[in-house]
Amino acid sequence: MTRNKMRENIMKLIYQADIHNNYLYDFFTSAYELMENKTPVNDQYFASVVKAFLDFKTVIDKEISENLKKWDIDRIGKVELAILRLAVSEMLYVEDIPMKVSINEAVELAKTYADDNAPKYINGVLASVLSKAENA
């Protein structure tokens, strides 16, 4: 399974967890076990992103909220929020992925799963997160 496909699957799991309000590691690992074509690299990537998201969900959501332009996190669509959460998890907590790659991948997910305005909006929010991180 490619990293892009793994990213897509994690985004879907974050979305499902949000819908069901189930942010337990067991939920994510059970779903991961059902995925096909897993590799040790995917195992490591999955574990690092999911652990970061679950361990730092409050910080990640705060980071997203602080970088929204004239918007509130509660008003963001669930798909867009899942994409942002995945990207910010990678950007802040997965060191082997360049932040610009996380942004690009999030925009690509938005092009596939969100409405036509989402890619530009997600790019703007994540560019703000990147700028803040680079200036820290």
N, C-alpha and C positions, 0 to 999 in steps of 0.2 A: 504494500500500500504506500502510495507516495505521501510526502509530507503535506501536500495540498489537500489530499483526500482525508488524511488524519485530522488536519485543521478543521475541515468541513464537518467531520464527525464530532469533534469536540464542541464546535459551535452548536450543533444540533442537540448535544447532551446538555449544554448550558441552557439552551432554550427550553428543553423539556424539564430540567430541574426548576427553572423559573416558573413555568406553567404549573407544576405540581408542588412548588415550594419545598423541594426535597434536595437540600444541599449536603447530602451525606456522601462520603467517599465510597461507601458500599454501592450506592446507586450508579456512580460513574464506573466503578470497576466491574460491576455485573454487566453493564451495557458493553463495556470494552471487551469482555470475554466473548461476547456474541459476534464481534467483528471478525471478518475474514482477512486473510493475508497479512497478519501481524508479523512484525520483525522485532528483533531486539532494539533496533534504533527507534522504532515506533513506540515500543514499550517505554523506553526512557523518556522520549518526548511527551507521550501521553501522561506519564506519571509526573513529570516536572510541571507541565502546564496545569493539569487538574489540581495537583497539590497546591500550587501557587494560587490558583483561583479560590479554592476552598479555604485555604489558610488566611488569605488576605482579601477576601470578598469585600469586606467593609472598606478597606483602604482603596481597593480598585474602584468601587462605586463612588467613593469620595473623589478620587482622581478624575473620574469621568465627569462627575457633577461640577467640579471646579473648572473644567475646560469646555463646558457647554456654553454656547452663545445664545443668550435670550431663551433658554429652554430649561426645563426641569427633568431630571432623570426619570421621574414617574410618568412623564408624558412620552417618552421614547418608546417606539414599537418594540415588542419583545424580541423580534429577530435582530433589529438594529442593536439593541442592548446586548444581546448574546454575542454579536460580532465585536462590539466595543470591549466587552469583558474579556473575550479571548485575546484580542490584540493587546490590551493594556496588561493582562497577565503576562504575556510574552515579553512585552516591552520592559516591564519593571522587574520581572523575576526569572526570566530565562536568558541567561547571559550569552549563550552560543548562537542566538538569533539576532541579527542586526535589527535595530528598531525600524529602519526604513523598510525592511522585508516584511515585518509584522504589519506595517501600515499598508503596503501594497497588497498583501494577501487579504487584509480586511476589506479593502476596496473591491477586490475581485469577488469576495464572498457577497458583498452588498450588491454588486451588479447581478449576481445570480439569484439571491434570495430576498432582496428588499426592493422597495419601490425606486423609481427612476431618480429621485432626489437624494436618496440615501448615500450613494457612493461619495458624492461631493461633501455631504455633511459629515460623514464618518472620517473622510480624509482630513477635513478641517479640525475636528475634535482631536484626532490622533496627532496631527501636526502640532497642535498646541501642547499636547502631552510631551511630544518629542522635544519641542523648544524648551519647555519647563525643565525637562530632565537634563538637557545639554547645558542649561544655565545654572544647574544646581551644584 
